[in-house]
């Protein structure tokens, strides 16, 4: 079993409480009850006030997406190995209008810790939409098999996967 765990409490607006602890509890369960080596568990935890010692450990949009994509290219993960993806944090929902169609629809999204901030190029960092997640999950499924479990502890998680 391989796992990617995300827990975010420290949002700049509307911080949460318990998401980091939930991700840590999932990790403890995986290690102590399922005996999964810690080297097979990746985690990004966003605490309230503790500055990260390593920028790559922040649950930023870039880090979440690159870690998810990395599951599809990790040569240690064999085709058919079970993969668990856990996200605890804010979720969101937006009305989306496709320029090619006249209908509007809702898009659901994960909210990374750096949402509504600016990236290196001065552009706003957006949430991670269900379309992005589904594209990445399809890639993981194609390269590693269909044994993927996604656990979402966030609002508006109904159609993210």
C-alpha positions as CSV (number, residue, x, y, z in Angstrom):
1,X,0.0,0.0,0.0
2,X,1.1,3.5,-0.9
3,X,-0.4,6.6,0.5
4,X,-0.6,10.4,0.0
5,X,-2.0,12.3,2.9
6,X,-2.9,16.0,2.9
7,X,-4.2,17.9,6.0
8,X,-4.6,21.7,6.0
9,X,-5.6,23.7,9.1
10,X,-3.6,26.9,8.4
11,X,-5.5,28.7,5.7
12,X,-4.9,32.5,5.7
13,X,-8.7,33.1,5.9
14,X,-11.1,30.7,7.6
15,X,-8.5,28.4,9.2
16,X,-9.7,25.0,10.2
17,X,-8.9,22.8,13.2
18,X,-8.4,19.1,13.2
19,X,-7.4,18.4,9.5
20,X,-3.7,18.0,10.3
21,X,-4.6,15.7,13.2
22,X,-6.9,13.7,10.9
23,X,-4.2,13.2,8.4
24,X,-1.8,12.3,11.2
25,X,-4.3,9.7,12.6
26,X,-4.6,8.1,9.2
27,X,-0.9,7.9,9.0
28,X,-0.7,6.3,12.4
29,X,-3.4,3.8,11.4
30,X,-1.5,2.9,8.2
31,X,1.8,2.4,10.1
32,X,0.7,0.8,13.3
33,X,-2.3,-1.3,12.1
34,X,-1.6,-2.0,8.5
35,X,2.2,-2.0,8.9
36,X,2.9,0.2,5.9
37,X,6.5,1.4,5.9
38,X,6.7,5.2,6.5
39,X,8.7,5.4,3.2
40,X,5.5,4.5,1.3
41,X,3.6,7.4,2.9
42,X,3.9,10.9,1.5
43,X,2.2,13.8,3.4
44,X,1.7,17.5,3.2
45,X,0.6,19.1,6.4
46,X,-0.4,22.8,6.8
47,X,-0.3,23.9,10.4
48,X,-1.5,27.2,11.7
49,X,1.6,29.0,13.0
50,X,4.5,26.7,12.5
51,X,6.6,27.8,9.6
52,X,7.6,24.8,7.5
53,X,11.3,23.9,7.6
54,X,11.0,22.6,4.0
55,X,9.1,24.4,1.3
56,X,8.3,21.1,-0.4
57,X,6.3,20.0,2.7
58,X,3.7,22.8,2.4
59,X,0.3,21.6,1.0
60,X,0.5,24.2,-1.8
61,X,-1.3,23.8,-5.1
62,X,2.0,23.1,-6.8
63,X,3.1,20.5,-4.2
64,X,-0.2,18.7,-4.1
65,X,-0.4,18.4,-7.9
66,X,3.2,17.3,-8.3
67,X,2.9,14.7,-5.5
68,X,-0.3,13.4,-7.0
69,X,1.3,13.2,-10.5
70,X,4.4,11.6,-8.9
71,X,2.3,8.6,-7.9
72,X,1.9,7.8,-11.6
73,X,5.7,7.9,-12.3
74,X,7.1,6.5,-9.1
75,X,9.0,3.4,-10.2
76,X,8.7,1.8,-6.7
77,X,4.9,1.7,-7.0
78,X,4.1,-1.4,-9.1
79,X,1.1,-1.9,-11.3
80,X,-1.7,-3.2,-9.0
81,X,-0.3,-1.8,-5.7
82,X,-3.1,-0.2,-3.6
83,X,-2.9,3.6,-3.4
84,X,-4.7,5.7,-0.8
85,X,-5.2,9.4,-1.2
86,X,-6.5,11.4,1.8
87,X,-7.4,15.1,1.8
88,X,-8.7,17.0,4.8
89,X,-9.2,20.7,4.3
90,X,-11.5,23.2,2.7
91,X,-13.4,22.3,-0.4
92,X,-15.2,24.7,-2.7
93,X,-17.8,24.9,-5.5
94,X,-18.0,27.3,-8.4
95,X,-20.4,28.0,-11.2
96,X,-18.5,27.4,-14.4
97,X,-19.5,28.4,-17.9
98,X,-17.9,26.7,-20.9
99,X,-17.3,29.0,-23.8
100,X,-18.1,26.2,-26.2
101,X,-21.4,25.4,-24.6
102,X,-24.3,27.5,-23.5
103,X,-24.9,25.7,-20.3
104,X,-23.4,26.4,-16.9
105,X,-22.3,23.8,-14.4
106,X,-20.8,23.5,-11.0
107,X,-17.1,22.7,-10.5
108,X,-16.0,21.3,-7.2
109,X,-12.5,21.8,-5.9
110,X,-9.9,21.1,-3.2
111,X,-8.5,24.2,-1.6
112,X,-4.7,24.2,-1.3
113,X,-3.1,26.2,1.5
114,X,-1.8,28.9,-0.8
115,X,-5.2,29.5,-2.5
116,X,-5.9,33.2,-3.3
117,X,-2.3,34.1,-3.2
118,X,0.0,35.0,-6.1
119,X,2.5,32.7,-7.7
120,X,6.0,33.6,-8.8
121,X,4.6,35.2,-12.0
122,X,2.1,37.3,-10.1
123,X,-0.9,35.3,-11.1
124,X,-3.5,34.1,-8.6
125,X,-3.2,30.5,-7.3
126,X,-6.5,28.8,-7.8
127,X,-8.1,25.8,-6.2
128,X,-7.6,22.3,-7.6
129,X,-10.7,21.4,-9.6
130,X,-12.5,18.1,-9.9
131,X,-11.4,18.0,-13.6
132,X,-7.8,18.3,-12.6
133,X,-8.1,15.6,-10.0
134,X,-10.0,13.3,-12.4
135,X,-7.3,13.7,-15.0
136,X,-4.6,12.9,-12.6
137,X,-6.5,9.9,-11.1
138,X,-7.0,8.6,-14.7
139,X,-3.2,8.8,-15.3
140,X,-2.5,7.0,-12.0
141,X,-5.0,4.4,-12.9
142,X,-3.5,3.9,-16.4
143,X,0.0,3.5,-15.1
144,X,-0.5,1.8,-11.7
145,X,-3.8,0.1,-12.0
146,X,-7.3,0.6,-10.6
147,X,-6.6,0.0,-6.9
148,X,-7.0,3.6,-5.8
149,X,-9.0,4.7,-2.8
150,X,-9.7,8.4,-2.4
151,X,-10.9,9.7,1.0
152,X,-12.1,13.4,1.0
153,X,-12.9,15.2,4.3
154,X,-13.9,18.5,2.8
155,X,-17.0,20.4,1.8
156,X,-18.4,19.9,-1.8
157,X,-16.5,16.6,-2.2
158,X,-19.5,14.9,-4.0
159,X,-18.1,14.9,-7.6
160,X,-14.4,15.6,-7.1
161,X,-13.5,12.1,-8.1
